[in-house]
């Protein structure tokens, strides 16, 4: 294979964001579905053609593997697929990643990777399957299970294609099955809720721990898994959570396309037991005339003469609604209002010292300045007045040295707005001359201040203002529990929080706030959505152009999710709401 060029996360592998910016290429229409984010902006990059030149088509790639190597001693491998693309310059770029599946040698990944297909180019893909060994899903610490180089055209022409994986040290590494589906047309969200009754008992000492999968029919009659539910403990009468899935992923917007519903008993060792399945269509699920389906286990059906079923599944909710994209809201007049909050605690070091994180003398600027320039120059294009509320926290204010956790960088508490990106830079420099560094690193007051502004925006049924709090800090929050409470409250408002950690501190607690896997909870209340993105600056210090992509990757999905949950449609430029 051509894997020799892939030797580091930011070595020969670059990010799409860096490639696009450097080559002055455009992004075609991208789409974030209502399910889990992929963590990249890879969906619509038009990577080889100038704007409005040659046609391109967005496709969605899904993967499954069979008979992978088992590299874990006391359990099975925990596989994840990472997809790379070979650019016209011969460099490998990471396109995206699937989810990680625990204890499985035959994983079916439900998180798709979108990509732009161009007939006129030979687009070489590089598929790598890793065994993930830690919660951070750091590929650098993972073991390679297998890899494959393949042109995208082969996958697209076949629709579904299975190929053997290769490994530099092992033979018989298993296979990878790739499915390509064209995305296009109207985007709709399908809301589904299922309940079951009388499921087969699979556990010897208990009942069953049932979960279900939804599969989309392929051209060859096989099915690709596109959704997997949560497993419910010890029940034969499950009531699964209401879930949402994009109709393009579920059935390619074809309501007559077959959908396979499969039910399993979850086992921690990955040896999940099949309970039963049935096929249906989205049109059938929407019909009120039929609300129940029998789960059939063909093996039991052949063996038992009086076999009836392995349980019954009921459709409690099936709703199909038009989905609006981030771009729909922006083009409809949505303004992104960004507030910046800078850490003025003593751990940053004396600003007069070159070793200080606040040192102003470096030609390229300090990490605070670099981070703000990278993000501010993008955000300002979506704010018509380009006035930024700019604050500091943890500083000792003149003349008496009183510590404040929400002071205006321009010294004007009544009007903390500063004009433009450079205005923030100037106010920051002035504040360093007048405000002493103190502490502690309390940030809940800043979160609540911006939350109040967002709360006023939530009173409107119009998608006109969305609020972003950008926090630049050199360490973990000392009021982390209070911050979690403030974030849970803010999750109900049109607001997102971006945290950039500067310096070499331990940011473990900050990763907790970035609740990609598990929703934050405070005093028994769960956040209604994930609104925090944390990024350590040092990860991008040698490639700062990649920072905005990492920092802003989740923002479009968060915007879409807020307005979708509240069924708020975009505004037209005239100020008239879009019709449903």
N, C-alpha and C positions, 0 to 999 in steps of 0.2 A: 504494500500500500504506500501512499504518499504521506505517511504520518510523521516522517522525520522532521517536517517543518513545524510540527506542533509540539512545542517544548515548554511552554509556560502560559499562564493565564493571560498575561499581557506581553508576551514575547512576540512570536510570529503571528499568534492569534490576536486579532484586534476586535473591537466591537463594530457592529454595523454603524452605530452613531458616528464613530470616528471616521469610518470609510466614507460615509455619505457626505459629511461636512467637508472633508479634505478634497473630495472630488466634485463638490458642488453639484451633486445629484439631487433628485427630488424624491419625496415619499409619495407614493400613490395612496389611494384611499385605504386606510387600515381599519380594522374592526376589532374591538374588544368585546367578547361575548360576556354574558352575565355570570359565567362561572369563574373558577380560579384563574388568577393572572399568571401569564407565563413569565413575567419579570423582565421582558425585553420589549423593544419597539420593532421587532423583526417582521411584523406581519406584512407590511407593504412597501418594503424598500425596493425601488426600481434601480438595481445596482449596475446596470451596464448601459443604459440608454438615456440620453438627455431628455428633458421634459417634452411631452407631446410628440415623440418621435415614433418609436415602434410600439405595437400593441403588446400588452402583457396581461396575464391572468393570475389572480390570486388563488392559490390552492392551499389546502389544509392537509398536513401529513400526520398520520397516526401510526403507531408502532405496537407490535407485540413480539415477544421472543419465546422460543421453545427450547427446552433442554440446555439451559445455560450452565456453565461451570459453577460448582458449589465451592466457594473459596473460604467460607466461614466454618469454624471448627464446631461450635455448639449449636449452630442454627443454619439456615439457608442464606444465600446471598440476598442483598437488598439492592436490586438493580435500578439504574436510572440511565436514560439515553441522553447524550449530548450530541447535537447536530451541528456540523460545520459546513461552510460553503467556500469553494475555491473561487476567488475573484479573478477578474481579467488580468490582474497583475501577478497571479500565481500565489497569493497569500490566502491562508485559511482564516476565515472569520467564524466565530460562534454565532449560530442563528438562534438557537433556543434549546430548552431542556424539557423533557417530560417530568412528571412527578416521580418520586422514588417510591417503590413498592417493597414493603418489608417481607422477608422470608419467602421468596418466590423464585423458582427456576423457570417458570412459564408465565411471565408477567404480561398482562394486557394493559397498556398505558392508556388512560383516558384523556390526559392533557395533550391536545394537539399542538403541532408547531406549524404556524402559517408561513407561507413563502410565495414569492412572485415567480411564476413560471413564464419563460420566454422561449417560444419555439425556435427563434433564430439563433439561440446560443446553446452551446453544450455546457449545461450547468452541473458541475461535478459536486456531489455531496459526500460527506464523510461522516459516517455513523459510528459512534463509540458508545459501548455499553459498559458502565462502571458498577462495581459493587461499593456502595456508599457505607462508610464506616463511622461517621459521626453526624450529629444533629445539624451541623453547619452545612452539610452537603458540599464540602470542599473537595473539588475534583482532584486537587493536588495531593490529597491524602487518600484517595480512593484507588482501588485495584481494578485494572482493566479486565473485563470479562470477554470482550470480543469487539471487532471493528469491521467496517465494510466501506469501501469506496464504490459509489454507483452514480451514474448520471441521472438527474431528475427525470429526463425524458423517458427512461426505461420504466420508472415507476408510474408516470402519468399515462404512458401508452398501455400498460398492463392494468391499471386501476388498483389491483392488489397483487403484490409480488413478494415471494419468499426467497431469501438467499442465505447461504451459510455464512456464519461469522468466521473471521480469521483472528489469530493471535500469534504474536512473535514467539511464544514459548509453548503453547498448548495446541493439541489437535482436538477435533470434535468439540468445538466451542458452542454448538447449538446454532439456531437459525434466528433471523429477524424477518418479520413480515411487515411490509410497508404498504400503506394505503393512501392514495392521493384522491382528494375530492375537490372539485372546482367550487369556489365560493363566489357568490354573486346574487343579484336580485335583492328582493326585500329582506331585511333582517327582522326576524321576529323572535320574541322570547316565549318559550313554552314553560308554563308553571305547572308542575305535577306534584300530586300527593297520593301515595298509595298506602293501603292498609291490607293486612292479611289475616286469615283465620284458619285454624286447623292445620297448620304446617306440620310436616313430618318431623318426628323427634329424632335428632341425629346424635346427640351427646349421651354417653352411657350414664353419667351421674347427674345430668341435668336435662334441659329441654334442647333448644337450638339457639344459636346466636345469628339470626338471619340478616342478610343484606341482599340487595338486588343489583343487577347490572342491566343496562340498556344497550342493545346492539343495533347498528345501522346496516341494512342489507347492502352488500356489494354486488357488482355486476355479475360475478360468477356464482351468486347464490349464498356465499358465506356471509358472516356478519362481523363487523368491526365494533369492539366495545367502545362506546362513546361517553358512558357515564357509570359511576359506581356510587352507591349510597353508603351511608354509615351502617355499621353493624349494631344491632340491638341485642343486649344481653338477655339470655335465658327467657325466651318467650316463643310461643307458637302462634301468637296473635299480635304480630308487630303493627305498629303505626309509625311509619317513617316520616321524617321531617319533610315539609314542603320544600321542593327544590326547583331551580330554574336551569334551563339549558337552551342554547341557541338552536332555532329550528334548522338552520343550515347544517349544524353538526348532527342533530338528531335524525333528520330525514332529507337533507338537501332541499328543504322547502317543498318537498313533494309529500303531501298529506296521504297519498296512497301507497307510499313506499313502506315495505315491511319493517317492523321494529320487533326485535327479540327481547322479551323480558325473561331474565334468568334469575332464579333465587338460589342462594347458597347458605350453608351454615359455616360461619367464620371460625377458623381455628388459628390460634396464635402461632403455630408452627408453619403456617402457610398451606397446609393440606386441607383446603376448604372442601366441604362435602356438598355435592349437587343435590338440591331438593327437587326442583322442577322448573319448567319453562312454558311459555306460550308465545305465539306471534300475534301481532296486531298492527294497526296503523294509527297515525295521528288522527286521521278522520274518524276512525272507530273510537278512539279514546275520547274525542270531543262529543260524540253522540251521547245523548241522555238515555237512549233506549236500552243501552247495555252498559252495566256498571261493574260486572263481575267476570273474571276469567279463572278457569281452572289451571292450576299448575300440574303439568304432566311430566312424570319421570319415565321416559320410554323403556328403560331397563326394568323397572318395577312393573310397568304395564305389560311387558312380555311375559314376566314370570308369574304374576298373580292373575288368576281368572276373574276374581271379583274386584279387581282394582278400579277405583273410581278417579281419585286424584291424590295429589300430595299437598293439597291445600287450596285455598281460594284467595285471589287477589281482587280487591275492590279499588276503583278509581274514585277518590274523594274529591279531587280537584284536577281539572285540565283546562287551562286558560292560555290562549294564544294572543299576544299583544305585539304591536310594532315596536321595534327597538331603535332608539336614536343613538347615534354615535357622538363621541366627544366633538368631532368636527361639526356635526349638526348643531350642537349647542353653541359652539364658538361662532359659526356663521350666522346663527340666530341672534347674536348680540351679547352672549355671555361675557362678562368681564371677570378676569382673574385678579383679585386684590391681594397683593403680597405684603405681609408685615415681616420685618426682619428683627430678630432678637440676638444680640451678641453677648457672649460670656465675658464679664468683667471681674471674674474671681481671681484671687491672688495666685492660684496655681499656674496661671499663664506666664508668670515671671515679669520682672521689671521691664516695661516697654522700651526703656533706654538700652537694654542689653540685647546684643545680637542673638542671644540664646532664647529670648522671650518669644512666645507665640504671637505677641502683639508688636513685635519690633517692626518699625516702619521703613527702615533704611534699605531693605533688600530690593534690588532692581525689579524683580518679578513680583514683589509684594509678599506679605506674609500669607499664611494659609487661610486666615479669615478673609483677606482681600481677594485671594484667588478664588475661593469658594463663592463669594458673593458675585464677583464678575461673571463667573461661569453660569450661574443660575439667573442672576438679575438681567443679563443681556437677552435671555430667552423670554422670561416672564414679562418683561416690559412691553413686548409686542402685543400682549393680550390685555393691556390695561390702558384705556384711552387717555387718561389724564397723566399717567406715568408719575404719580405722586405716591411715595412709599412711606408708611408709618415705620419709623426706625427707632428701636429701643435697645437698651442695654439692661443686663440683670447681674446682680451680685456686686455692684460698684458702690463706693463710698462717695456721696455727693458733697460738694462744697456748700456752705463754708464749714459745717460742723461734722462732716464725715458720716452722716447718716446713711446706712446701707439701704439701697432700694433694689427691688427685683423687677421693676418696670419703669425705668427712667428714659426720657426722650434723649436721643443722641444729640439733637440740635439744641438741647437745653430748654426747649419750650414745651412745657407739660401740656399747655392748652392747645398746641398745634404741633404734634410730632411729625407731620408730613414733610418729606424732603423731596426735591425734584430730581427724578431720574436716577440712574445707576451711579453716576458720578456724584450726585448729591449725597447719597448714602455714604460713599467713600469719604467725602469731605467732612460730613458730620461725625463719622467714626474717628477720623484723625483728630478732630477738635475735642471730642469727648475724651480721648486718651490723654490729652494735655490737661484736662480739668477734673476728671473723675479718678479717684483712687481705686485700685484693685482690692477687692475684699472677699466677701463670700457670706454664706455658703452658696452652693450651686442649686438654688431653688428656682424651678421653672413653672410650677403650677400657676402662679399669679399671671404670667404671660399667656399661658394657654387659656386661662379663664377670661383674660381681657379680650383676646381675639374671638373667643367663643361668644362673648356678648355681642360683638359686631355681627358674627355669623347668625346668631339667634334672631336678630332683627331681620336678616335676609330670609330666614326660614318662615317668617310670617307671610311673605309674599308667595303666591302661587305661580310666580313667573321665574324663569331661569335667566336672571339678569346679573346676579353677583355671586361669585364663589370665592371663598377666603382661604388663603394659604398662609401658614405661619412657618417661616424658615428660621430654625434655631441653629446657631453656630456655637458649639461648646467644646471645651477641652477635657471634659470629664463626665462621669455619670452624675445624674441628678441626685442630690441629697434628699430631696422630698419625693422620691420615686413613687411611693404609695399614693401621695396626694396627686401626683401627676397622672397616675393611672385613673384615679377618680375623675379628674378634669377631662381626660381623653374620652372616657366612657360617656360623659355628659356631652362632649362636643361631637360625638359620632352621630348624633341626631340632627346636626346642623350642616349647612353647605360649607364644609371646612375640611382641609387636609393639613397635616403637620409633617414637615420635612426636617429631619435632624441630621446635621453633618458634624461628625466628631473629628476635631483637629488634634494634632499631637499624637503621643504614644500611650495614652492612658488605656486602662482596661474598660472597654465599653460593653461588657457582657449584659448588664441590666438594660442597656439601650436596645439590644437585640430583642429583649422581651417585649418592648413597646411596639416593635415592628411585628404585629401579630398576624403574620402570613399564614401560620398553621393553626393557631388557636385564638379565638376571640378573647380580648381583654375582659376581665371581670373585676368589679369593685363593689363590696358590700352586697353581694348577691345579684347585682345588676350586670348584665352582659352588654358589651358594645354592640350597637346595631350594625356596624360595619367596620372594616379595617381602614383607618385614616392616617396611619403613621408610616413613614418610610425613613429608615435610618441607614446612613452610608458613612463609613469611616474614610476620611479624606486621604489617609496614607495609602489606601489601596489604589488610589489613582494619581499619586503624587508624581509619578514618572510619565503618566499619560493623562494630563488634566482635561484634554478634550473629550475623554470618555466619561468624565464626571457628570455632566448634565443628563446624559442618557440614563445613567444608573439612578440619579436622584429623582428625575422626573418620570421614570418608567411607569410608576403605578398611578400617577395623577389622572390620566384620562379615564382609566377604569373607575377610580374613586368618584370622579365627577359623574360619569354615566350611572354608577350604582346609586348615588344619592337621588338623582332626579327620577330614575326608574322606580325605586322603591316608593317614591311619593307620586308616581304617575304624572310628573310634570314634563310637558313637552317643550321643545325649543321655541323661542320667539323668532318671528320673522324680523327682518331689519326695520320693518314699519312699526314694530311693537305689537303686532297682532299675534296671539298664540297660534301655533300650528294645530291643525285639526288632527284628531286621533285617527 
